Amino acid sequence: MQKLNFPQYTFRFKNSENKIAAFDEIRKKFIILTPEEWVRLHTVQYLISEKKYPKSLINVEKQLKIGKRIKRYDVVVYNSKGDIHIIVECKAPAIKITQDTFDQIARYNMSLDANYLMVTNGLDHHFCQLDYELEKYHFLPSLPEYQL
């Protein structure tokens, strides 16, 4: 798989029906390795290893209802109170991060009310903090580290 703009992490792999699968620590199962999944695995490791978020507060690929439509978010991180703290949208490295990507995560956040957003294709990472009073978001150099 392609080298990404993350620290180097170690993953467990296996061959599954002539496809490579990687073990997802959050879902506790092997997942067929696609370019987007490669980014998602790295993002989760980044949140755990670099930002010190406990695995128990991280959720991966769950359904979300927006209006009448069912969508799936990539990664959500909860705070210690159980509120959604961070939403992450992962794209494959070949997908450019555009305004459409930010619009997508903003639509998800209308239902989730996160404090922070992260959009990544594994090569480019964008971090925002939401300001609900002023109804805008502020770009940040990184996400905050976990705090109790």
C-alpha positions in Angstrom: 0.0 0.0 0.0 1.0 3.6 -0.5 3.1 5.4 2.1 0.9 8.0 3.9 1.7 11.2 5.7 1.4 9.6 9.2 4.1 8.1 11.5 4.9 4.5 10.7 2.6 2.0 12.4 2.5 -1.7 12.6 -0.6 -3.6 11.4 -1.6 -7.3 11.3 -2.4 -8.6 7.8 -3.8 -11.8 6.4 -4.7 -13.1 3.0 -8.5 -13.5 2.7 -9.9 -14.9 -0.5 -6.9 -13.7 -2.5 -7.3 -10.2 -1.0 -5.2 -8.6 1.7 -7.0 -7.9 5.0 -5.8 -5.8 7.9 -6.9 -6.2 11.5 -8.9 -3.2 12.8 -8.3 -2.8 16.6 -11.6 -0.9 17.1 -13.9 -3.3 15.2 -11.8 -6.3 16.4 -11.8 -8.0 13.0 -9.9 -8.2 9.7 -11.1 -5.8 7.1 -10.4 -6.1 3.3 -7.7 -3.5 2.7 -8.8 -0.8 0.3 -7.0 2.6 -0.2 -9.6 4.3 2.0 -9.4 1.6 4.7 -5.6 2.0 4.7 -6.1 5.7 5.5 -8.8 4.9 8.2 -6.4 2.4 9.9 -3.6 5.0 10.0 -6.0 7.7 11.3 -7.2 5.5 14.1 -3.6 4.7 15.0 -2.8 8.4 14.9 -5.6 9.1 17.3 -4.5 6.4 19.7 -0.7 6.7 19.5 -0.1 10.4 18.9 -3.2 12.0 20.4 -3.6 9.5 23.2 -7.4 8.8 22.8 -8.4 5.6 24.5 -9.6 2.9 22.0 -12.8 2.6 24.1 -13.8 6.2 23.0 -13.3 5.5 19.3 -16.0 4.2 16.9 -15.4 3.2 13.3 -17.8 3.0 10.3 -21.3 3.2 11.8 -24.5 4.2 10.2 -25.9 7.7 10.7 -29.3 8.9 9.7 -29.4 12.4 8.1 -32.9 13.3 7.3 -34.3 10.3 5.5 -30.9 9.1 4.2 -28.7 6.6 5.8 -24.9 7.4 5.7 -21.8 6.0 7.3 -19.2 8.0 9.1 -15.6 6.9 9.1 -14.4 7.6 12.6 -16.0 9.2 15.6 -14.2 10.0 18.9 -16.3 10.5 22.1 -15.3 12.5 25.1 -15.3 11.0 28.6 -18.9 12.2 29.1 -20.1 10.2 26.0 -20.6 13.2 23.8 -19.1 13.2 20.3 -15.8 15.1 20.4 -14.3 14.5 16.9 -15.6 13.4 13.5 -13.1 12.1 10.9 -13.8 11.8 7.2 -11.3 9.6 5.4 -10.8 9.5 1.7 -8.5 7.3 -0.4 -5.1 9.0 -1.2 -6.1 9.4 -4.9 -9.1 11.5 -3.8 -8.4 15.2 -3.5 -9.8 17.0 -0.4 -12.3 19.6 -1.8 -15.1 21.7 -0.6 -17.4 18.8 -1.3 -15.5 16.8 1.4 -16.0 19.6 3.9 -19.7 19.8 3.0 -20.0 16.1 3.5 -18.5 16.2 7.0 -20.5 19.3 7.8 -23.8 17.5 6.9 -22.8 14.6 9.2 -22.0 17.1 12.0 -25.5 18.6 11.7 -26.6 15.3 13.4 -23.6 14.7 15.6 -22.5 18.1 17.0 -18.8 17.4 17.3 -16.3 19.9 18.7 -13.6 19.1 16.1 -13.5 17.8 12.5 -10.7 16.0 10.7 -10.6 15.4 6.9 -7.8 13.4 5.5 -6.8 11.4 2.4 -3.7 10.1 4.2 -1.5 12.7 2.5 -3.3 15.9 3.4 -4.9 16.4 6.8 -7.2 19.3 7.7 -8.3 20.0 11.3 -11.1 22.3 12.4 -12.6 23.4 15.7 -16.3 24.4 15.5 -17.6 27.6 16.9 -21.3 27.1 17.3 -21.9 30.7 18.5 -20.4 32.3 15.5 -21.5 29.5 13.2 -18.1 28.9 11.7 -15.0 26.7 12.0 -11.4 27.6 12.7 -8.7 25.6 11.0 -6.0 24.2 13.4 -2.5 22.8 12.9 -3.6 19.6 14.7 -6.2 18.0 16.8 -6.0 18.4 20.6 -4.6 15.5 22.7 -7.0 13.6 24.8 -7.7 15.1 28.2 -9.9 13.7 31.0 
